[in-house]
Amino acid sequence: MTGKSVRVLIIEDDERISEIHRKFTEKVDGFEVMGIANSFEHGLEMCEILRPDLILLDLFFPDGYGMDLLHKLRGSHRPVDVILITAAREVGPLREALRGGVFDYIIKPVIFSRFRESLEKYQRYCRLLEQDGELEQQKVDKLLGSSQGGKSISQDLPKGIDPLTLEKIRRVLVEITAGGMSAEEVGEKLGVSRTTARRYLEFLVSSGSLTADVTYRKVGRPERRYFPIKR
């Protein structure tokens, strides 16, 4: 693939979203969109005809399930890589996707910076595979790091968000009821300040793990409360 563009096939049932992904792909140097399929069956046909290097694959289609397409590709030993792009936030599809050998897993709605990062990692991954010479552990580690996101959890977190504290926050959030929880309530459970708790809660809101709303009480100032995302 040295000196050549990565040939991309987009398989996404929503035409508007597939067009967004096409524009995103074309903004990244070294990638060429070969085609777009808006159904499961059409996606299978275009895989066979176009023989892409990389597929941007949705999960749910009116006429099929994206994971079944992934398994068909793997069963036929087709030399193609897959980035799964889906609105599914459950752990099950992610686990199945990783077992099926996806290069990356992106949750909708897609942010361009995250999309570009994934394609650029894929480029680095391809370049490493093309290098000649004896295979060393360092190269293997780079390859496996690229194919699974290329960063540790702590490297992906913004400044001021500690992974251990974030995990403790997540455990507390399991207790959220229909009434939600405030930053003060979360802080009391963890033994941290309301300001610290709110910083982590707002991060989870921005990442799509929580939603927030302002509630107005009879006495006192309005209160911002946090709720789980309804599936």
Steps between C-alpha positions, in 0.01 A plus 500: 500500500810719503443815293139405435178627651310279742188388316195544723150358475227658715211271598237706682121488458441870576585689180557827683746342743678308223553830319646655816739207533598537135585868552690419819702230320588727212636760741771258611797474263570155361142369497266448205130415525432228243130471566207529738248226575177586682381146568641176634462307172643784292791515742576132446489546122730803507749319725524228236523735203716785633737305731567797732788528746279641776127489573318754715214281621174584674350241736124507444330472160135439409611193302784369714746531785842653447670243720377225267670678212819520706485126571444426129810702412707320759362162393601565140850615609452823307803730547301799625492696826187634666424803713160461661298821534182459702257661742507184714640575845460156655806294588373193309548637146841638594610162635374324187666758276837458670474123469421550133820696454379856439774759480303760691156563649353850471176603671258733323458788469848505349731789581740578216808520723433146629427379147821649362701355788369153416592528131844638576565210740394265224754660266778450756386142551525431125845657476628285786370186329679595180840534663747225416742337741485270796198531725584636844282534810506879477350489153236250610408727791463796263284298265272374774483846652397648165237236432338556840498876509869563563456666840447395856185610680690762696652647180153546352371695799521880507713689751347498846321166459670220690408147380478356852270776624293470183452129565384574856253755360365238258443258787302759692289574192370143501287615795329778304123484522228670295558817701861525393792610716661837562871573503476558874342157558765328289776692679368394841500134400859521374638739760594764243387858454188593303722683251712190437194277465341743259813508280484122458123498451522765228771296329264200497225721357731620221601141420136389475495282813261723694244770440434802723205723577426795726233448766330790672426469871250698707783636714855574397685513170425270202693172516674318217430126518651215301314207348596179316449492125179315417559213255 
